[in-house]
């Protein structure tokens, strides 16, 4: 097998961005040590990631419905969408068991993501595939199906031996998986899952960071970065790596924003309500469009209880509503440090 040719050029700004992410990870670690309910917050983050990852691919279930599916409650919705959520939850929970440079584990993860959904679940595709825009324009044609096994093995071998920083390497592997398009379906989901896996192997905190949510909120830029990375005569995924470094940093910032609010509350609002308030802020930091009903579903609280907390947060000047009750969103107002 011939070595994989270099498929990205480095940007001078990457060193600064990587340094900033290192510093943010230290702050995240401190914030987790100060958290009173880190396991619950991690589960909420993972629910948000599953919702975001499936929504990117067109899943129509609301966040409340996704939460109910994960908690084993009956949900009225398309069976395919329900199965996608169940599969994604299973795949993310299996993260510790996957080896990032194993072809067999990549196929196993794809089987977890696509079980009962496609005919070639857990198998490389056996036919051609093309990515087209909403207007029918051809955006990208995947590699020839007969070349896929060798290309994926080559990519993972590159990842295993490359000296590139894990933040760069994980983004490059994510991009390259999308470019090869090795599966009949589920390529976006496996690419994002595999980047999370590579990062979590480097630093376990990444298993719980809301990167999927950031991608979901910036979906147009995500697809543009993919397109820009092979717009020229040769592949150069520098634009995609740029995008992912920013998305990673922003996911860490959101986590830390919640931690700052938590520290500010210590000694001021003692009791059960502190935990609920912090969890509401954590959710709003990642999903500003959440309704009181959706927050209540995630936190196993009544809508009236959540509305009471939201009212208190507004009166304290800690959040503000932008736009209408139906179509608007929440802003978290930073406290002066």
Helices and strands as residue ranges (DSSP letters): H 13-34, H 38-56, H 63-70, H 79-93, G 95-97, H 103-114, E 130-132, E 138-141, H 145-161, H 166-180, H 187-202, G 204-208, H 211-217, H 219-228, H 238-265, H 272-286, H 292-299, H 303-315, E 319-322, E 329-332
